Amino acid sequence: MNCELAHERIVTAAYGELPDELAHELERHVAACPDCQKEHEKVLALRVVADAHPVAEPPPNLIARAHLRLDETLDTLPPKRWYERLGERILNSFASLQAAPVAALLLAAAGAGAGLLGGYEFALNRAAHAATTARTAVPAGAQVQPALALPELANVAGISSIVRQPNSEIVAVSYNQLVPRHAEGPVDDPAIRQLLMLATEDAASPRVRDDSVALLAAECRTGHGCQPSGIREALMVALRYDRSPRVRQKALEGLEPYVADDVRVRDAVLEAVLSDSDPAIRTAAIGLLDPVDADTSVRQVLYSVSNSDQNSQIRNVSRQVLSRVPEIQ
Amino acid sequence: MGGASREDMSQGQERAQNRAHEMDLIREAQAGSRAAFDVLVRQYEHQVLRLALHLTGSEPDAEDIYQDAFLKAFRYIGNFRFECSFYTWIYRIVTNLCLDQLRRRKTRREDHAVVVDRGGDEIDVLASVSDNRSFSNPARELDRKLLGEKIQAALTKLTPRERMVFELKHYQGLRLRTIGEILNTTEETAKNTLFRATKKLRAQLAELR
């Protein structure tokens, strides 16, 4: 160890930052070197002398004053808006990405490569497809005959399959067409009923759902072929899930004759009592439970609703039904 | 031996709990909670003022640094990414502000040998520190006061960065590694800066020997 290095290490050692193995080596050197001994003494002396300018604890008044001033300033700052915080988060995420530049570069390169390759493949396929169509539709020397007439293309709902014949440029394309149709017949006609049941699930049109549920409910009320797995099920689905209270109300009316005999219908009505968003439907559903109020699950639901429901009218109606069951009182 | 290791373990657990609690506070402050930020301020304000006061030797300057540091922390706490401890982060803000102050002073050639209070009156820091040593007496006190002034004068001769490294190592007792983190440099550079600072101080104070 030379003296220059020793001088540096003497300072490090004086502040307790020299590793043990280096400290032993330094100790041996200092013991044998009068210059470094002097240096060592001077550094220790500086440590003692420097302590004559001690670190004073900040006066409590200064702390209190500074804190108060900070509070006052912070009070005047407008709170950060949600988009400012969002911006900070995005910037932080970006900064994290910056912290891994190689990974970011690789990711960007991979993304760009995949994009270029995908674009190239797409362009290639498109060009091939265009060439094939042109050759199929336009034989050499013939007049242009499109495979499909334009009015038919407007009715194409989607392509279901594309098969290219082997060793040929002929392609078979299967497609679906949207063609408006009209059906007419009695309500109990199986095809009409099927269409009506399909209409109960038509999410786009509440009016169509309303009409179909009204017709099916009327069929059920009159007992015209209201089979458990057919119309009845459609009405139960409408009661449970339809967004329109009008539709749910009609479905409930259609299910009325089956509450006593069909447990599944009873369960659907109990669900309506407990969780339907419309109080009128809940009240009507409680009214339907009158003939089956001796059923344990019905009593439990009514008891729960009569005690803890937020709607006072629902509580009263359920109490009235319960009051007609002596054993519960 | 076993008792000591148990004590170490419980201290380690306590530190981990404190760190977890501090991280929760930072996240709350990042979500806009003033109360959480206030707890963080109270946790560090003492150390911030102590450092600023010793470096600047002026209560108004220390108060300004405190104000600017915590305002910056409040404004940019959303950018804190938990890559270092909050302690390092807040010290980084404070040391930067102190370095700016020292650089301004260097250009103005100010030379504060005594602490200045809010009213502009001079306060003798040395006199405010009690001396419990058995040899304490008025003559000795005068010597200490003069010595303190000389040291302050010698410290002002250092570059702001040397002054900062010496302050953080000698007076605040931080590890060189932490000093490197705070000043955005390496431990090795911090060590070299400390070496240069001690060399210059010894040259300045040579007459005292």
Interface residues (C-beta under 8 A of the other chain):
Chain A: H7 E8 V11 T12 Y15 E17 K42 V43 A45 L46 R47 V49 A50 A52 H53 P54 V55 A56 E57 P58 P59 L62 I63 R65 A66 H67 R69 L70 D71 T73 L74 L77 P79 K80 E84 R85 E88 R89 L91 N92 A95 S96 A99
Chain B: Q30 A31 G32 R34 F37 D38 V41 R42 E45 H46 L49 R50 L53 H54 E59 A62 E63 Y66 Q67 F70 L71 F74 G78 N79 R81 E83 V115 R118 V125 L126 S128 V129 R144 L147 G148 I151 Q152 L155 K169 H170 Y171 Q172 R175 L176 K191 N192 L194 F195 T198 L201 R202 L205 L208 R209
